[in-house]
Amino acid sequence: MDARLILAVACLWAAPALAQGFDHAHAAWDALLKQHVVVLPGSHASQLRYDGLARDRAALKAYLASLSKVDRAEFEGWAKNERKAFLINAYNAFTVEKILTRYPDIRSIWDFGKIFGNPFKDDFFNLLGRPMTLDGIEHETLRKPGAYNEPRVHYAVNCAAIGCPMLREEAYTAQRLESQLDEQAQRFLSDRSRNRFRDGRLEVSKIFDWFKEDFEPHEKYFARYAKVLEYPGGPVPIRFLDYDWALNDYRSSSRR
């Protein structure tokens, strides 16, 4: 079946569910991701066909509208994994929409600006009954102390950058969230371009420095993934690698 037809069928299938209540299968977003995310060799990273999503922007906007219709009272009535999946998918989908407002004339999400126009602090969408920012989803909601206590969200939210943990090729759903987050952690930590044990030290993503309170103590955290990181465990020096903020754009005619 043609990919565009699959997307149309998914959107039609989701419509009745949306009329009855929020679609926790995130079918419309799932269809877009399955069509436009390109998993790179090794399955440790991905890129996104922004040009294709630009053509399917109406479907993306319809999904975003369904997210924005959910108010705080409805959200609070959901199970915890339903709330987490909703927030992760919302972060990723609104980030894509932000990029598309300038695509193809954009090289990095920071092209919007770091002070004026900061894409992470700009309340360019509504969520849970109020204007919301990407930082509002990540830091004030997902990472809010005592709310979820879930460091694996760092492997799931995608900031449209090469250095960021990969945009997953499917939507997050409550029923599969645990296995999805575990796989995202394994994928990111086994990516030797961003996390590795070399010359007697761990060289890891800057994420582990920026959000060290979520991963401390580092020795204990990395010991859980010692096999994935291919290091023997125990106290070793840690170096945080530079972060690549280039756009995670996949162009069929010019593959990275």
C-alpha positions in Angstrom: 0.0 0.0 0.0 1.3 3.5 -0.9 2.7 5.3 2.2 0.5 8.4 1.6 -2.6 6.1 1.5 -1.5 4.5 4.7 -1.3 7.9 6.3 -4.7 8.8 5.1 -6.2 5.6 6.4 -4.6 6.2 9.8 -6.0 9.7 10.0 -9.5 8.4 9.0 -9.2 5.6 11.6 -8.3 8.1 14.3 -11.1 10.5 13.6 -13.9 8.5 15.4 -11.6 8.0 18.4 -11.0 11.7 18.6 -14.7 12.4 18.6 -15.1 10.1 21.6 -12.0 11.2 23.5 -8.3 11.5 23.1 -6.6 8.8 20.9 -4.0 7.3 23.2 -2.7 5.3 20.3 -1.5 8.6 18.8 -2.3 7.0 15.4 -2.0 10.2 13.3 1.4 11.0 14.7 2.5 7.4 14.5 1.6 7.3 10.8 3.6 10.5 10.1 6.7 9.1 11.9 6.6 5.8 10.2 6.5 7.5 6.8 9.1 10.2 7.4 11.6 9.1 10.0 14.7 7.4 8.5 16.6 5.1 10.9 20.2 5.3 10.1 22.5 2.2 9.8 23.1 0.6 13.2 19.7 1.8 14.5 21.4 4.2 16.9 20.3 7.4 15.2 17.6 8.8 12.9 16.9 11.7 10.6 13.7 13.2 9.5 12.3 13.9 6.0 11.2 17.5 6.8 10.4 18.0 3.1 7.9 15.1 3.2 6.4 16.4 6.5 6.0 19.8 4.9 3.8 18.2 2.3 1.9 16.4 5.0 1.7 19.5 7.3 -2.1 19.5 7.3 -2.1 16.0 9.0 0.5 17.2 11.5 -1.5 20.3 12.3 -4.6 18.2 12.8 -2.7 16.0 15.3 -1.4 19.1 17.1 -4.9 20.4 17.4 -6.0 17.2 19.0 -3.2 17.6 21.6 -4.2 21.2 22.3 -7.8 20.2 22.9 -6.9 18.2 26.0 -7.4 20.3 29.2 -5.6 19.9 32.5 -8.6 18.2 34.2 -8.8 15.5 31.4 -5.0 15.0 31.5 -4.9 14.6 35.3 -7.5 11.8 35.0 -5.2 9.6 32.9 -2.8 6.9 34.0 0.8 8.0 34.5 2.1 6.3 31.4 -0.6 7.9 29.3 0.5 11.3 30.6 4.1 10.6 29.9 3.5 9.3 26.4 1.3 12.4 25.7 3.9 14.8 26.8 6.8 13.1 24.9 4.8 13.0 21.7 3.7 16.6 22.2 7.2 17.8 22.6 8.4 16.0 19.5 5.5 17.0 17.3 5.5 20.6 18.3 9.3 20.7 17.8 8.8 19.5 14.2 6.1 22.1 13.6 8.5 24.8 14.9 11.1 23.7 12.4 8.6 23.6 9.5 7.8 27.3 10.1 11.2 28.1 8.5 12.0 25.0 6.5 13.9 24.7 4.2 15.8 27.9 5.2 17.0 26.5 8.5 20.3 24.8 9.5 19.7 24.5 13.3 16.9 25.0 15.7 19.0 27.8 17.2 18.5 29.8 14.0 15.4 31.0 15.8 17.6 32.7 18.4 18.9 32.1 21.8 17.6 35.2 23.5 14.9 36.7 21.2 12.9 34.0 19.5 14.4 31.2 21.7 12.5 28.1 20.3 12.5 26.3 23.7 11.2 29.3 25.6 8.7 30.6 23.0 5.1 29.8 23.9 4.1 29.2 20.3 1.4 26.6 21.1 -1.3 25.8 23.6 -1.3 22.7 25.8 -3.2 21.7 28.9 -5.3 24.8 28.7 -2.6 27.4 28.5 0.2 28.8 26.3 3.1 26.4 26.5 6.8 26.2 25.6 9.0 23.2 24.8 10.9 23.9 28.1 7.5 23.9 29.8 6.8 20.4 28.6 10.3 19.1 29.4 11.5 20.9 32.5 8.3 22.1 34.2 6.2 19.0 33.5 8.2 15.9 32.6 11.2 16.7 34.8 9.2 18.5 37.6 10.6 17.1 40.9 8.4 14.3 42.2 6.3 14.1 39.0 7.7 11.3 37.0 11.3 10.7 38.2 12.1 9.3 34.7 15.6 10.0 33.3 14.8 8.0 30.2 12.7 10.9 28.9 16.0 12.4 27.8 16.3 9.6 25.2 12.8 10.2 24.0 12.3 13.9 23.6 14.0 15.1 20.4 15.3 18.7 19.9 15.7 18.4 16.1 19.5 18.1 16.4 22.0 15.5 15.2 23.4 15.4 18.8 20.1 14.7 20.3 18.9 11.1 21.0 17.1 9.9 17.9 13.5 10.7 17.0 11.8 7.4 17.3 10.2 5.9 14.2 6.8 5.4 16.0 4.7 7.2 18.5 5.1 6.5 22.2 2.1 4.8 23.8 1.2 4.0 27.3 1.0 0.2 26.8 4.5 0.0 25.3 6.2 2.9 27.0 8.5 1.0 29.3 10.0 -1.1 26.4 10.2 1.9 24.1 12.1 4.0 26.7 14.4 1.1 27.4 15.2 0.6 23.7 15.8 4.3 23.3 18.3 4.2 26.2 20.1 1.2 24.6 20.2 2.8 21.2 21.6 6.1 22.4 24.2 4.7 24.8 25.4 2.2 22.1 26.1 5.0 19.6 29.8 5.3 19.7 29.8 8.7 18.0 28.1 10.1 21.2 28.9 7.7 24.0 32.0 5.5 24.3 34.7 4.1 26.6 38.1 4.9 25.2 41.6 5.2 26.6 40.5 4.5 30.2 37.7 7.1 30.3 34.0 7.5 29.5 33.3 10.0 26.7 29.6 10.7 26.8 27.0 13.1 25.5 26.8 16.6 27.0 23.2 15.6 28.0 24.8 13.9 31.0 26.4 17.1 32.1 23.5 19.5 31.4 21.1 17.2 33.3 23.5 15.7 35.8 20.9 15.8 38.6 18.8 13.3 36.7 21.7 10.9 36.3 23.8 11.3 39.4 25.8 9.6 40.7 27.3 9.1 37.2 29.2 6.0 38.3 26.1 4.2 39.4 24.1 5.3 36.4 26.6 4.3 33.8 27.3 1.0 35.6 23.8 0.0 34.7 24.7 0.3 31.1 28.3 -0.9 31.4 27.8 -3.7 28.9 26.2 -1.3 26.4 28.9 1.3 26.8 31.6 -1.5 26.7 33.4 -0.3 29.8 34.5 -2.4 32.8 32.7 -0.3 35.4 34.1 1.3 38.4 35.4 4.9 38.9 36.8 6.3 35.7 37.3 9.9 34.4 34.4 11.3 32.4 34.6 13.7 29.4 31.5 15.3 28.0 31.5 15.5 24.2 30.6 18.6 22.1 26.9 18.6 21.1 26.1 18.7 17.4 23.2 21.2 16.9 22.9 20.7 13.1 19.4 20.0 12.0 18.5 16.3 11.8 17.3 16.7 8.2 17.4 13.8 5.8 17.6 14.7 2.2 17.6 11.7 -0.2 19.8 13.5 -2.7 22.4 14.4 -0.1 22.6 11.8 2.7 24.7 12.7 5.7 
